[in-house]
Amino acid sequence: MQHLGILAHSAEGAALCFRAFCQEGSAELGPYEHPDVTLDCVSMARSMPAWEAGDHHTIRHTLSGSVARLARAGADFFVCPDNTAHLALGLPGAELPLPGLHIAEVVAERAARDGRRRVGVLGTAYTMDGPLYRDALGRRGITAEVPAEADRRTVHGIIFGELVHGVFTGAARREYVRVIERLAARGCDAVALVCTEIPLLVTPEVSPLPALDSTRLLARAAFETAVGRRAAPVWRGGPAGR
């Protein structure tokens, strides 16, 4: 089995990915069993000024250092359970020290496999306004829809004001359900939960649309890679799918 490295950016999403990966092992390999996994986390505070300034190159440099530490720890490949971070990781530049699974490609693959045609995208403003999911879904003939501007502000504000701090309230859940209902009314046949904390708030039981849980889909893909059921990744940063 291969050794997984988890490049953490936000603590809650990384913790969910780590737990889901280990649970995949216990479910399929036996009690207490899972492939080796190492998690590395540079605090998000180090990158927030650069996010706010739109300086993705500085963020890429910081995250690349984290990947290098995972490589030194013996990881064979990495995942980053933070969708927004892929805007920085996807910039042209020096190859990352390890190959990795690209979270948007994993989600888009599942959307295509499920036969989705129009997918609502919920995440940070950086992710919703950026090309990440428009491109990944578009390469598979799927339209990406984002909420209206006011709803995007609401979704983004709850992520940074609550979710990344481990705060999950009924009021926030109702707001997200309302936004998803509006996406359904616009013809979406699924919603991609592409901030890795959102699945902790919006469960399949409450979502008005079938949900593509980016965190657990990534954890599953990582497990399949680690046990040899999925081809080893070749992406080392830069634009995906090219």
LOVOKOL-496824 format. One record per residue: residue number from 1; residue in three letters; x, y, z of N, C-alpha, C in turn. Coordinates in Angstrom, 2 decimals. Example, Ala and Ser with C-alpha at 12.3 -4.5 7.8 and 13.67 -1.06 7.14 Angstrom:
2
<tivex 1 'ALA' <13.19 -5.69 7.80> <12.30 -4.50 7.80> <13.20 -3.30 7.80>>
<tivex 2 'SER' <12.85 -2.25 7.08> <13.67 -1.06 7.14> <12.90 0.03 7.87>>
//
This chain:
242
<tivex 1 'MET' <0.84 -1.20 0.00> <0.00 0.00 0.00> <0.87 1.24 0.00>>
<tivex 2 'GLN' <0.39 2.28 -0.66> <1.13 3.53 -0.72> <0.80 4.43 0.48>>
<tivex 3 'HIS' <1.74 5.30 0.75> <1.66 6.22 1.89> <1.05 7.53 1.40>>
<tivex 4 'LEU' <-0.07 7.92 1.99> <-0.77 9.16 1.63> <-0.24 10.32 2.45>>
<tivex 5 'GLY' <-0.03 11.45 1.79> <0.24 12.70 2.48> <-0.96 13.62 2.34>>
<tivex 6 'ILE' <-1.44 14.18 3.43> <-2.55 15.14 3.39> <-1.98 16.54 3.61>>
<tivex 7 'LEU' <-2.11 17.38 2.60> <-1.71 18.77 2.69> <-2.89 19.55 3.27>>
<tivex 8 'ALA' <-2.83 19.87 4.54> <-3.92 20.58 5.20> <-3.78 22.07 5.00>>
<tivex 9 'HIS' <-4.91 22.73 4.78> <-4.93 24.18 4.72> <-5.91 24.73 5.75>>
<tivex 10 'SER' <-7.10 24.16 5.78> <-8.08 24.48 6.83> <-8.26 23.24 7.71>>
<tivex 11 'ALA' <-8.27 23.45 9.01> <-8.21 22.33 9.95> <-9.43 21.42 9.86>>
<tivex 12 'GLU' <-10.63 21.98 9.80> <-11.84 21.16 9.83> <-11.95 20.27 8.61>>
<tivex 13 'GLY' <-11.69 20.82 7.42> <-11.76 20.01 6.20> <-10.70 18.93 6.18>>
<tivex 14 'ALA' <-9.50 19.26 6.63> <-8.42 18.27 6.66> <-8.72 17.15 7.64>>
<tivex 15 'ALA' <-9.29 17.52 8.79> <-9.63 16.50 9.78> <-10.69 15.55 9.25>>
<tivex 16 'LEU' <-11.68 16.09 8.54> <-12.72 15.24 7.96> <-12.12 14.31 6.91>>
<tivex 17 'CYS' <-11.23 14.82 6.07> <-10.60 13.99 5.04> <-9.78 12.88 5.68>>
<tivex 18 'PHE' <-8.99 13.22 6.70> <-8.18 12.22 7.40> <-9.06 11.12 7.99>>
<tivex 19 'ARG' <-10.13 11.53 8.66> <-11.02 10.55 9.29> <-11.70 9.68 8.24>>
<tivex 20 'ALA' <-12.18 10.30 7.15> <-12.86 9.54 6.11> <-11.92 8.55 5.44>>
<tivex 21 'PHE' <-10.67 8.95 5.22> <-9.68 8.05 4.62> <-9.46 6.83 5.52>>
<tivex 22 'CYS' <-9.28 7.06 6.81> <-9.06 5.95 7.73> <-10.30 5.05 7.84>>
<tivex 23 'GLN' <-11.47 5.65 7.78> <-12.71 4.87 7.83> <-12.86 3.99 6.60>>
<tivex 24 'GLU' <-12.41 4.48 5.44> <-12.43 3.63 4.24> <-11.58 2.39 4.47>>
<tivex 25 'GLY' <-10.43 2.57 5.11> <-9.58 1.43 5.39> <-10.23 0.42 6.31>>
<tivex 26 'SER' <-10.80 0.90 7.41> <-11.44 -0.01 8.36> <-12.59 -0.77 7.71>>
<tivex 27 'ALA' <-13.35 -0.08 6.85> <-14.51 -0.71 6.22> <-14.11 -1.80 5.23>>
<tivex 28 'GLU' <-12.99 -1.61 4.53> <-12.64 -2.54 3.46> <-11.49 -3.48 3.80>>
<tivex 29 'LEU' <-10.60 -3.05 4.70> <-9.41 -3.85 4.99> <-9.48 -4.57 6.33>>
<tivex 30 'GLY' <-10.40 -4.13 7.18> <-10.53 -4.76 8.48> <-10.36 -3.77 9.60>>
<tivex 31 'PRO' <-10.77 -4.14 10.81> <-10.71 -3.23 11.95> <-9.32 -2.64 12.16>>
<tivex 32 'TYR' <-9.29 -1.34 12.36> <-8.06 -0.59 12.67> <-7.09 -0.46 11.51>>
<tivex 33 'GLU' <-7.44 -1.01 10.35> <-6.49 -1.05 9.23> <-6.73 0.10 8.26>>
<tivex 34 'HIS' <-5.66 0.68 7.77> <-5.71 1.67 6.69> <-4.28 1.88 6.20>>
<tivex 35 'PRO' <-4.12 2.40 4.97> <-2.77 2.72 4.50> <-2.13 3.81 5.37>>
<tivex 36 'ASP' <-0.82 3.85 5.37> <-0.12 4.89 6.12> <-0.56 6.27 5.63>>
<tivex 37 'VAL' <-0.65 7.20 6.56> <-1.07 8.55 6.20> <-0.35 9.54 7.10>>
<tivex 38 'THR' <0.15 10.61 6.51> <0.79 11.71 7.24> <0.09 13.00 6.87>>
<tivex 39 'LEU' <-0.19 13.82 7.86> <-0.86 15.11 7.64> <0.11 16.22 8.01>>
<tivex 40 'ASP' <0.22 17.21 7.12> <1.07 18.38 7.40> <0.22 19.64 7.26>>
<tivex 41 'CYS' <0.36 20.55 8.20> <-0.48 21.75 8.19> <0.33 22.99 8.55>>
<tivex 42 'VAL' <0.41 23.91 7.61> <0.89 25.26 7.89> <-0.36 26.08 8.21>>
<tivex 43 'SER' <-0.35 26.84 9.27> <-1.57 27.52 9.70> <-2.13 28.41 8.59>>
<tivex 44 'MET' <-3.45 28.43 8.48> <-4.12 29.24 7.48> <-3.80 30.72 7.64>>
<tivex 45 'ALA' <-3.50 31.13 8.87> <-3.17 32.54 9.12> <-1.99 32.99 8.27>>
<tivex 46 'ARG' <-1.08 32.06 7.95> <0.09 32.41 7.14> <-0.31 32.81 5.73>>
<tivex 47 'SER' <-1.44 32.31 5.25> <-1.84 32.54 3.87> <-2.97 33.56 3.71>>
<tivex 48 'MET' <-3.71 33.86 4.78> <-4.88 34.72 4.62> <-4.56 36.11 4.05>>
<tivex 49 'PRO' <-3.49 36.78 4.47> <-3.20 38.07 3.83> <-2.99 37.95 2.32>>
<tivex 50 'ALA' <-2.36 36.86 1.90> <-2.15 36.66 0.46> <-3.45 36.36 -0.25>>
<tivex 51 'TRP' <-4.34 35.60 0.38> <-5.66 35.36 -0.24> <-6.38 36.68 -0.43>>
<tivex 52 'GLU' <-6.37 37.50 0.60> <-7.09 38.77 0.53> <-6.49 39.72 -0.49>>
<tivex 53 'ALA' <-5.18 39.58 -0.73> <-4.51 40.42 -1.72> <-4.53 39.81 -3.11>>
<tivex 54 'GLY' <-5.05 38.59 -3.25> <-5.04 37.91 -4.54> <-3.66 37.44 -4.97>>
<tivex 55 'ASP' <-2.77 37.25 -4.01> <-1.39 36.85 -4.28> <-1.27 35.33 -4.20>>
<tivex 56 'HIS' <-1.70 34.66 -5.24> <-1.73 33.20 -5.24> <-0.33 32.60 -5.33>>
<tivex 57 'HIS' <0.63 33.32 -5.89> <1.98 32.78 -6.01> <2.62 32.59 -4.63>>
<tivex 58 'THR' <2.39 33.54 -3.73> <2.92 33.38 -2.38> <2.30 32.17 -1.69>>
<tivex 59 'ILE' <1.00 31.97 -1.89> <0.32 30.81 -1.30> <0.87 29.52 -1.88>>
<tivex 60 'ARG' <1.11 29.51 -3.18> <1.67 28.31 -3.80> <3.03 27.97 -3.18>>
<tivex 61 'HIS' <3.85 28.99 -2.94> <5.16 28.76 -2.33> <5.00 28.14 -0.94>>
<tivex 62 'THR' <4.08 28.67 -0.15> <3.85 28.14 1.19> <3.37 26.70 1.15>>
<tivex 63 'LEU' <2.40 26.42 0.28> <1.85 25.07 0.19> <2.87 24.09 -0.36>>
<tivex 64 'SER' <3.72 24.55 -1.27> <4.76 23.68 -1.82> <5.72 23.22 -0.73>>
<tivex 65 'GLY' <6.00 24.11 0.22> <6.84 23.73 1.34> <6.22 22.64 2.18>>
<tivex 66 'SER' <4.89 22.68 2.31> <4.18 21.65 3.05> <4.26 20.31 2.32>>
<tivex 67 'VAL' <4.11 20.34 0.99> <4.24 19.11 0.19> <5.65 18.53 0.34>>
<tivex 68 'ALA' <6.65 19.41 0.38> <8.02 18.94 0.55> <8.20 18.21 1.88>>
<tivex 69 'ARG' <7.56 18.71 2.94> <7.67 18.03 4.23> <6.98 16.67 4.18>>
<tivex 70 'LEU' <5.87 16.57 3.45> <5.21 15.28 3.29> <6.12 14.30 2.54>>
<tivex 71 'ALA' <6.81 14.80 1.53> <7.74 13.94 0.79> <8.85 13.43 1.71>>
<tivex 72 'ARG' <9.37 14.31 2.56> <10.43 13.89 3.47> <9.93 12.90 4.51>>
<tivex 73 'ALA' <8.61 12.96 4.78> <8.01 12.02 5.73> <7.75 10.65 5.10>>
<tivex 74 'GLY' <7.97 10.53 3.80> <7.83 9.24 3.13> <6.55 9.05 2.33>>
<tivex 75 'ALA' <5.75 10.11 2.20> <4.51 9.98 1.42> <4.83 9.71 -0.05>>
<tivex 76 'ASP' <3.98 8.89 -0.68> <4.13 8.59 -2.10> <3.34 9.55 -2.98>>
<tivex 77 'PHE' <2.26 10.10 -2.46> <1.43 11.05 -3.19> <0.69 11.88 -2.16>>
<tivex 78 'PHE' <0.02 12.96 -2.62> <-0.67 13.81 -1.67> <-2.06 14.18 -2.16>>
<tivex 79 'VAL' <-2.88 14.59 -1.24> <-4.16 15.25 -1.54> <-4.21 16.52 -0.71>>
<tivex 80 'CYS' <-4.95 17.50 -1.20> <-5.18 18.74 -0.45> <-6.68 18.90 -0.28>>
<tivex 81 'PRO' <-7.23 18.63 0.91> <-8.66 18.77 1.14> <-9.05 20.23 1.38>>
<tivex 82 'ASP' <-8.74 21.06 0.41> <-9.11 22.47 0.41> <-9.24 22.89 -1.05>>
<tivex 83 'ASN' <-10.48 23.10 -1.48> <-10.71 23.42 -2.89> <-10.04 24.71 -3.31>>
<tivex 84 'THR' <-10.19 25.75 -2.48> <-9.66 27.05 -2.84> <-8.15 27.00 -3.02>>
<tivex 85 'ALA' <-7.47 26.19 -2.22> <-6.01 26.08 -2.32> <-5.57 25.65 -3.72>>
<tivex 86 'HIS' <-6.43 24.95 -4.44> <-6.06 24.48 -5.77> <-5.96 25.64 -6.78>>
<tivex 87 'LEU' <-6.54 26.79 -6.46> <-6.33 27.96 -7.31> <-4.86 28.36 -7.30>>
<tivex 88 'ALA' <-4.21 28.19 -6.15> <-2.78 28.48 -6.04> <-1.94 27.31 -6.55>>
<tivex 89 'LEU' <-2.30 26.10 -6.15> <-1.54 24.93 -6.59> <-1.57 24.79 -8.11>>
<tivex 90 'GLY' <-2.65 25.27 -8.73> <-2.82 25.13 -10.17> <-2.09 26.17 -11.00>>
<tivex 91 'LEU' <-1.39 27.10 -10.34> <-0.62 28.08 -11.10> <0.59 27.41 -11.76>>
<tivex 92 'PRO' <1.03 27.90 -12.90> <2.28 27.41 -13.47> <3.44 27.69 -12.51>>
<tivex 93 'GLY' <4.39 26.80 -12.50> <5.54 26.98 -11.61> <6.31 25.70 -11.50>>
<tivex 94 'ALA' <7.26 25.71 -10.58> <8.06 24.51 -10.36> <7.17 23.35 -9.95>>
<tivex 95 'GLU' <7.53 22.15 -10.39> <6.74 20.98 -10.03> <6.72 20.80 -8.52>>
<tivex 96 'LEU' <5.57 20.38 -8.00> <5.47 20.07 -6.58> <6.30 18.82 -6.27>>
<tivex 97 'PRO' <6.77 18.69 -5.04> <7.66 17.57 -4.71> <7.01 16.19 -4.77>>
<tivex 98 'LEU' <5.69 16.14 -4.77> <4.98 14.87 -4.88> <3.87 15.01 -5.92>>
<tivex 99 'PRO' <3.48 13.90 -6.57> <2.27 13.94 -7.40> <1.04 13.94 -6.50>>
<tivex 100 'GLY' <-0.05 14.50 -7.01> <-1.25 14.58 -6.18> <-2.53 14.38 -6.96>>
<tivex 101 'LEU' <-3.57 14.06 -6.24> <-4.92 14.03 -6.80> <-5.49 15.43 -6.75>>
<tivex 102 'HIS' <-6.07 15.89 -7.84> <-6.66 17.23 -7.92> <-8.13 17.14 -7.53>>
<tivex 103 'ILE' <-8.52 17.86 -6.49> <-9.85 17.68 -5.91> <-10.97 18.00 -6.92>>
<tivex 104 'ALA' <-10.79 19.03 -7.75> <-11.84 19.38 -8.70> <-12.01 18.30 -9.76>>
<tivex 105 'GLU' <-10.90 17.66 -10.14> <-10.99 16.58 -11.11> <-11.71 15.38 -10.52>>
<tivex 106 'VAL' <-11.46 15.09 -9.25> <-12.15 13.98 -8.58> <-13.65 14.23 -8.53>>
<tivex 107 'VAL' <-14.04 15.45 -8.16> <-15.47 15.78 -8.07> <-16.11 15.74 -9.45>>
<tivex 108 'ALA' <-15.43 16.32 -10.44> <-15.99 16.35 -11.79> <-16.13 14.95 -12.37>>
<tivex 109 'GLU' <-15.17 14.08 -12.08> <-15.27 12.69 -12.53> <-16.55 12.04 -11.99>>
<tivex 110 'ARG' <-16.82 12.27 -10.70> <-18.01 11.67 -10.11> <-19.28 12.27 -10.70>>
<tivex 111 'ALA' <-19.28 13.58 -10.94> <-20.45 14.21 -11.55> <-20.73 13.61 -12.92>>
<tivex 112 'ALA' <-19.68 13.39 -13.71> <-19.85 12.81 -15.04> <-20.33 11.37 -14.93>>
<tivex 113 'ARG' <-19.77 10.61 -13.98> <-20.18 9.22 -13.79> <-21.66 9.13 -13.41>>
<tivex 114 'ASP' <-22.12 10.12 -12.65> <-23.53 10.14 -12.22> <-24.46 10.69 -13.29>>
<tivex 115 'GLY' <-23.91 11.14 -14.40> <-24.73 11.66 -15.49> <-25.27 13.06 -15.25>>
<tivex 116 'ARG' <-24.59 13.84 -14.43> <-25.05 15.21 -14.15> <-24.82 16.10 -15.35>>
<tivex 117 'ARG' <-25.72 17.08 -15.53> <-25.60 18.00 -16.66> <-25.43 19.44 -16.21>>
<tivex 118 'ARG' <-25.95 19.80 -15.03> <-25.86 21.18 -14.53> <-25.66 21.09 -13.02>>
<tivex 119 'VAL' <-24.51 21.51 -12.56> <-24.14 21.33 -11.15> <-23.96 22.68 -10.48>>
<tivex 120 'GLY' <-24.66 22.89 -9.37> <-24.45 24.08 -8.57> <-23.17 23.96 -7.78>>
<tivex 121 'VAL' <-22.47 25.06 -7.61> <-21.17 25.06 -6.95> <-21.24 25.95 -5.71>>
<tivex 122 'LEU' <-21.00 25.35 -4.54> <-20.97 26.10 -3.28> <-19.59 26.00 -2.66>>
<tivex 123 'GLY' <-18.96 27.12 -2.41> <-17.64 27.15 -1.80> <-17.31 28.56 -1.39>>
<tivex 124 'THR' <-16.03 28.83 -1.20> <-15.63 30.19 -0.91> <-15.87 31.07 -2.14>>
<tivex 125 'ALA' <-15.88 32.38 -1.92> <-16.03 33.29 -3.05> <-14.90 33.09 -4.06>>
<tivex 126 'TYR' <-13.70 32.79 -3.56> <-12.56 32.56 -4.45> <-12.85 31.38 -5.39>>
<tivex 127 'THR' <-13.43 30.33 -4.84> <-13.73 29.15 -5.65> <-14.92 29.38 -6.55>>
<tivex 128 'MET' <-16.00 29.97 -6.01> <-17.19 30.18 -6.82> <-16.93 31.15 -7.96>>
<tivex 129 'ASP' <-16.13 32.19 -7.72> <-15.86 33.19 -8.75> <-14.74 32.77 -9.69>>
<tivex 130 'GLY' <-13.96 31.78 -9.32> <-12.81 31.37 -10.12> <-13.14 30.29 -11.14>>
<tivex 131 'PRO' <-12.13 29.87 -11.90> <-12.36 28.94 -13.01> <-12.30 27.47 -12.64>>
<tivex 132 'LEU' <-12.00 27.15 -11.37> <-11.68 25.78 -10.99> <-12.75 24.79 -11.44>>
<tivex 133 'TYR' <-13.98 25.00 -11.00> <-15.05 24.05 -11.32> <-15.69 24.31 -12.66>>
<tivex 134 'ARG' <-15.69 25.55 -13.10> <-16.18 25.81 -14.46> <-15.35 25.02 -15.46>>
<tivex 135 'ASP' <-14.03 24.97 -15.26> <-13.17 24.26 -16.20> <-13.26 22.74 -16.02>>
<tivex 136 'ALA' <-13.18 22.27 -14.77> <-13.18 20.83 -14.53> <-14.49 20.19 -14.98>>
<tivex 137 'LEU' <-15.60 20.84 -14.68> <-16.90 20.31 -15.12> <-17.08 20.52 -16.62>>
<tivex 138 'GLY' <-16.65 21.68 -17.11> <-16.84 21.98 -18.53> <-16.13 21.01 -19.45>>
<tivex 139 'ARG' <-14.95 20.52 -19.01> <-14.23 19.54 -19.83> <-15.03 18.26 -20.00>>
<tivex 140 'ARG' <-16.00 18.06 -19.15> <-16.84 16.86 -19.21> <-18.25 17.17 -19.71>>
<tivex 141 'GLY' <-18.43 18.33 -20.28> <-19.72 18.72 -20.85> <-20.77 19.07 -19.82>>
<tivex 142 'ILE' <-20.34 19.43 -18.61> <-21.26 19.76 -17.52> <-21.19 21.26 -17.25>>
<tivex 143 'THR' <-22.35 21.88 -17.10> <-22.41 23.31 -16.80> <-22.28 23.54 -15.30>>
<tivex 144 'ALA' <-21.43 24.47 -14.91> <-21.30 24.86 -13.51> <-22.13 26.12 -13.26>>
<tivex 145 'GLU' <-22.97 26.06 -12.23> <-23.80 27.21 -11.85> <-23.37 27.68 -10.46>>
<tivex 146 'VAL' <-23.25 28.98 -10.29> <-22.96 29.52 -8.96> <-24.16 30.32 -8.48>>
<tivex 147 'PRO' <-24.31 30.48 -7.17> <-25.43 31.27 -6.65> <-25.35 32.73 -7.09>>
<tivex 148 'ALA' <-26.46 33.43 -6.93> <-26.48 34.86 -7.18> <-25.51 35.56 -6.24>>
<tivex 149 'GLU' <-25.14 36.79 -6.57> <-24.09 37.49 -5.83> <-24.37 37.58 -4.34>>
<tivex 150 'ALA' <-25.58 37.94 -3.96> <-25.89 38.06 -2.53> <-25.77 36.71 -1.83>>
<tivex 151 'ASP' <-26.19 35.66 -2.50> <-26.07 34.32 -1.91> <-24.61 33.88 -1.82>>
<tivex 152 'ARG' <-23.80 34.28 -2.80> <-22.37 33.95 -2.72> <-21.74 34.62 -1.50>>
<tivex 153 'ARG' <-22.13 35.86 -1.22> <-21.60 36.54 -0.04> <-22.01 35.82 1.23>>
<tivex 154 'THR' <-23.25 35.35 1.27> <-23.72 34.62 2.44> <-22.94 33.34 2.64>>
<tivex 155 'VAL' <-22.78 32.57 1.58> <-22.06 31.29 1.66> <-20.62 31.53 2.11>>
<tivex 156 'HIS' <-19.95 32.51 1.51> <-18.57 32.82 1.84> <-18.44 33.29 3.29>>
<tivex 157 'GLY' <-19.35 34.15 3.71> <-19.28 34.68 5.07> <-19.44 33.61 6.13>>
<tivex 158 'ILE' <-20.31 32.65 5.89> <-20.51 31.56 6.85> <-19.27 30.67 6.90>>
<tivex 159 'ILE' <-18.65 30.44 5.75> <-17.44 29.60 5.74> <-16.37 30.20 6.64>>
<tivex 160 'PHE' <-16.05 31.46 6.43> <-14.94 32.06 7.17> <-15.33 32.55 8.55>>
<tivex 161 'GLY' <-16.62 32.84 8.74> <-17.06 33.28 10.05> <-17.38 32.13 11.00>>
<tivex 162 'GLU' <-17.70 30.95 10.44> <-18.16 29.84 11.28> <-17.49 28.51 10.95>>
<tivex 163 'LEU' <-17.62 28.04 9.72> <-17.28 26.65 9.42> <-15.82 26.32 9.66>>
<tivex 164 'VAL' <-14.90 27.21 9.22> <-13.49 26.88 9.40> <-13.08 26.91 10.88>>
<tivex 165 'HIS' <-13.96 27.47 11.72> <-13.71 27.50 13.16> <-14.44 26.37 13.89>>
<tivex 166 'GLY' <-15.05 25.47 13.12> <-15.77 24.35 13.73> <-17.11 24.71 14.30>>
<tivex 167 'VAL' <-17.72 25.79 13.79> <-19.03 26.24 14.27> <-20.07 25.87 13.20>>
<tivex 168 'PHE' <-21.06 25.06 13.58> <-22.08 24.58 12.65> <-23.45 24.80 13.28>>
<tivex 169 'THR' <-24.19 25.78 12.79> <-25.45 26.16 13.42> <-26.64 25.84 12.53>>
<tivex 170 'GLY' <-27.78 25.74 13.17> <-29.01 25.52 12.42> <-29.32 26.68 11.50>>
<tivex 171 'ALA' <-29.02 27.90 11.93> <-29.28 29.07 11.09> <-28.46 29.02 9.81>>
<tivex 172 'ALA' <-27.18 28.65 9.94> <-26.33 28.55 8.76> <-26.83 27.44 7.84>>
<tivex 173 'ARG' <-27.25 26.32 8.42> <-27.75 25.22 7.61> <-28.98 25.66 6.81>>
<tivex 174 'ARG' <-29.87 26.40 7.44> <-31.07 26.87 6.74> <-30.70 27.80 5.59>>
<tivex 175 'GLU' <-29.70 28.65 5.79> <-29.26 29.54 4.71> <-28.72 28.74 3.53>>
<tivex 176 'TYR' <-27.92 27.74 3.81> <-27.37 26.92 2.74> <-28.47 26.15 2.01>>
<tivex 177 'VAL' <-29.41 25.61 2.75> <-30.52 24.90 2.11> <-31.30 25.84 1.20>>
<tivex 178 'ARG' <-31.51 27.07 1.65> <-32.22 28.06 0.82> <-31.44 28.33 -0.47>>
<tivex 179 'VAL' <-30.14 28.48 -0.38> <-29.32 28.73 -1.57> <-29.39 27.53 -2.52>>
<tivex 180 'ILE' <-29.34 26.33 -1.99> <-29.40 25.13 -2.83> <-30.78 25.02 -3.49>>
<tivex 181 'GLU' <-31.83 25.37 -2.78> <-33.16 25.36 -3.37> <-33.23 26.30 -4.58>>
<tivex 182 'ARG' <-32.56 27.45 -4.47> <-32.55 28.39 -5.59> <-31.76 27.82 -6.77>>
<tivex 183 'LEU' <-30.70 27.10 -6.50> <-29.96 26.45 -7.59> <-30.81 25.37 -8.25>>
<tivex 184 'ALA' <-31.57 24.64 -7.46> <-32.47 23.63 -8.02> <-33.51 24.28 -8.92>>
<tivex 185 'ALA' <-34.03 25.43 -8.51> <-35.03 26.13 -9.31> <-34.45 26.61 -10.64>>
<tivex 186 'ARG' <-33.12 26.77 -10.69> <-32.45 27.18 -11.93> <-32.06 26.00 -12.80>>
<tivex 187 'GLY' <-32.46 24.80 -12.41> <-32.25 23.62 -13.25> <-31.06 22.76 -12.88>>
<tivex 188 'CYS' <-30.43 23.03 -11.75> <-29.30 22.19 -11.35> <-29.79 20.80 -10.95>>
<tivex 189 'ASP' <-29.05 19.77 -11.33> <-29.43 18.40 -10.96> <-28.54 17.84 -9.85>>
<tivex 190 'ALA' <-27.61 18.64 -9.35> <-26.77 18.26 -8.20> <-26.11 19.52 -7.68>>
<tivex 191 'VAL' <-25.58 19.43 -6.48> <-24.81 20.54 -5.91> <-23.46 20.00 -5.46>>
<tivex 192 'ALA' <-22.40 20.71 -5.84> <-21.05 20.35 -5.42> <-20.70 21.13 -4.18>>
<tivex 193 'LEU' <-20.44 20.44 -3.09> <-20.06 21.07 -1.82> <-18.54 21.17 -1.84>>
<tivex 194 'VAL' <-18.03 22.29 -2.37> <-16.61 22.38 -2.68> <-15.87 23.39 -1.81>>
<tivex 195 'CYS' <-16.37 23.56 -0.60> <-15.55 23.96 0.53> <-15.59 22.73 1.42>>
<tivex 196 'THR' <-14.44 22.23 1.84> <-14.41 20.90 2.46> <-15.06 20.85 3.83>>
<tivex 197 'GLU' <-15.44 22.00 4.39> <-16.20 22.01 5.64> <-17.71 21.91 5.42>>
<tivex 198 'ILE' <-18.19 22.27 4.23> <-19.64 22.33 4.01> <-20.32 20.98 4.28>>
<tivex 199 'PRO' <-19.72 19.83 3.93> <-20.40 18.56 4.22> <-20.65 18.31 5.70>>
<tivex 200 'LEU' <-19.93 19.01 6.57> <-20.20 18.89 8.00> <-21.46 19.65 8.39>>
<tivex 201 'LEU' <-21.89 20.57 7.54> <-23.09 21.37 7.79> <-24.29 20.86 7.00>>
<tivex 202 'VAL' <-24.07 20.59 5.72> <-25.15 20.16 4.82> <-24.99 18.67 4.54>>
<tivex 203 'THR' <-25.81 17.88 5.19> <-25.77 16.42 5.02> <-26.72 16.01 3.90>>
<tivex 204 'PRO' <-26.58 14.80 3.37> <-27.50 14.36 2.31> <-28.96 14.42 2.72>>
<tivex 205 'GLU' <-29.23 14.26 4.01> <-30.61 14.25 4.49> <-31.29 15.61 4.36>>
<tivex 206 'VAL' <-30.52 16.68 4.40> <-31.12 18.02 4.37> <-30.93 18.72 3.03>>
<tivex 207 'SER' <-30.04 18.22 2.18> <-29.77 18.91 0.93> <-30.93 18.74 -0.05>>
<tivex 208 'PRO' <-31.43 19.83 -0.63> <-32.52 19.73 -1.62> <-32.07 19.08 -2.94>>
<tivex 209 'LEU' <-30.76 18.97 -3.17> <-30.23 18.34 -4.37> <-29.24 17.24 -3.98>>
<tivex 210 'PRO' <-29.06 16.24 -4.84> <-27.99 15.28 -4.59> <-26.67 16.03 -4.45>>
<tivex 211 'ALA' <-25.89 15.66 -3.44> <-24.68 16.40 -3.12> <-23.43 15.65 -3.54>>
<tivex 212 'LEU' <-22.50 16.40 -4.12> <-21.17 15.90 -4.41> <-20.26 16.41 -3.30>>
<tivex 213 'ASP' <-19.94 15.53 -2.37> <-19.18 15.86 -1.17> <-17.69 15.80 -1.51>>
<tivex 214 'SER' <-17.09 16.97 -1.76> <-15.71 16.99 -2.25> <-14.74 16.35 -1.26>>
<tivex 215 'THR' <-15.00 16.48 0.03> <-14.09 15.95 1.03> <-14.05 14.43 1.01>>
<tivex 216 'ARG' <-15.22 13.84 1.08> <-15.28 12.37 1.13> <-14.95 11.74 -0.22>>
<tivex 217 'LEU' <-15.30 12.42 -1.32> <-14.90 11.90 -2.63> <-13.38 11.89 -2.76>>
<tivex 218 'LEU' <-12.73 12.93 -2.25> <-11.27 12.97 -2.29> <-10.67 11.88 -1.41>>
<tivex 219 'ALA' <-11.23 11.70 -0.22> <-10.73 10.65 0.68> <-10.88 9.27 0.04>>
<tivex 220 'ARG' <-12.01 9.04 -0.62> <-12.23 7.75 -1.29> <-11.22 7.55 -2.42>>
<tivex 221 'ALA' <-11.02 8.58 -3.22> <-10.06 8.47 -4.32> <-8.65 8.22 -3.78>>
<tivex 222 'ALA' <-8.31 8.87 -2.66> <-7.00 8.66 -2.04> <-6.85 7.23 -1.57>>
<tivex 223 'PHE' <-7.89 6.69 -0.97> <-7.84 5.30 -0.51> <-7.65 4.35 -1.69>>
<tivex 224 'GLU' <-8.42 4.56 -2.75> <-8.32 3.69 -3.92> <-6.93 3.77 -4.54>>
<tivex 225 'THR' <-6.33 4.95 -4.50> <-4.96 5.10 -5.01> <-3.98 4.36 -4.12>>
<tivex 226 'ALA' <-4.13 4.52 -2.83> <-3.19 3.92 -1.88> <-3.18 2.39 -1.95>>
<tivex 227 'VAL' <-4.35 1.80 -2.25> <-4.41 0.33 -2.29> <-4.28 -0.21 -3.71>>
<tivex 228 'GLY' <-4.00 0.68 -4.69> <-3.73 0.22 -6.04> <-4.93 0.01 -6.92>>
<tivex 229 'ARG' <-6.09 0.51 -6.51> <-7.30 0.35 -7.33> <-7.50 1.52 -8.29>>
<tivex 230 'ARG' <-6.72 2.55 -8.12> <-6.78 3.74 -8.96> <-5.36 4.04 -9.41>>
<tivex 231 'ALA' <-5.22 4.50 -10.64> <-3.89 4.79 -11.17> <-3.19 5.84 -10.31>>
<tivex 232 'ALA' <-1.90 5.69 -10.18> <-1.12 6.66 -9.42> <-1.23 8.03 -10.09>>
<tivex 233 'PRO' <-1.37 9.09 -9.32> <-1.52 10.42 -9.92> <-0.23 10.89 -10.55>>
<tivex 234 'VAL' <-0.37 11.80 -11.52> <0.79 12.38 -12.19> <0.81 13.91 -12.06>>
<tivex 235 'TRP' <-0.29 14.50 -11.61> <-0.36 15.97 -11.49> <0.61 16.44 -10.40>>
<tivex 236 'ARG' <1.46 17.41 -10.74> <2.41 17.99 -9.79> <2.28 19.50 -9.75>>
<tivex 237 'GLY' <1.04 19.96 -9.69> <0.79 21.39 -9.72> <0.61 21.88 -11.15>>
<tivex 238 'GLY' <0.25 23.15 -11.28> <-0.03 23.68 -12.59> <-1.46 23.34 -13.00>>
<tivex 239 'PRO' <-1.88 23.81 -14.17> <-3.25 23.55 -14.62> <-3.56 22.07 -14.70>>
<tivex 240 'ALA' <-4.73 21.69 -14.24> <-5.14 20.28 -14.30> <-5.79 19.99 -15.65>>
<tivex 241 'GLY' <-5.77 18.71 -16.00> <-6.49 18.26 -17.19> <-5.85 18.65 -18.49>>
<tivex 242 'ARG' <-4.53 18.98 -18.44> <-3.85 19.36 -19.68> <-2.58 18.55 -19.86>>
//
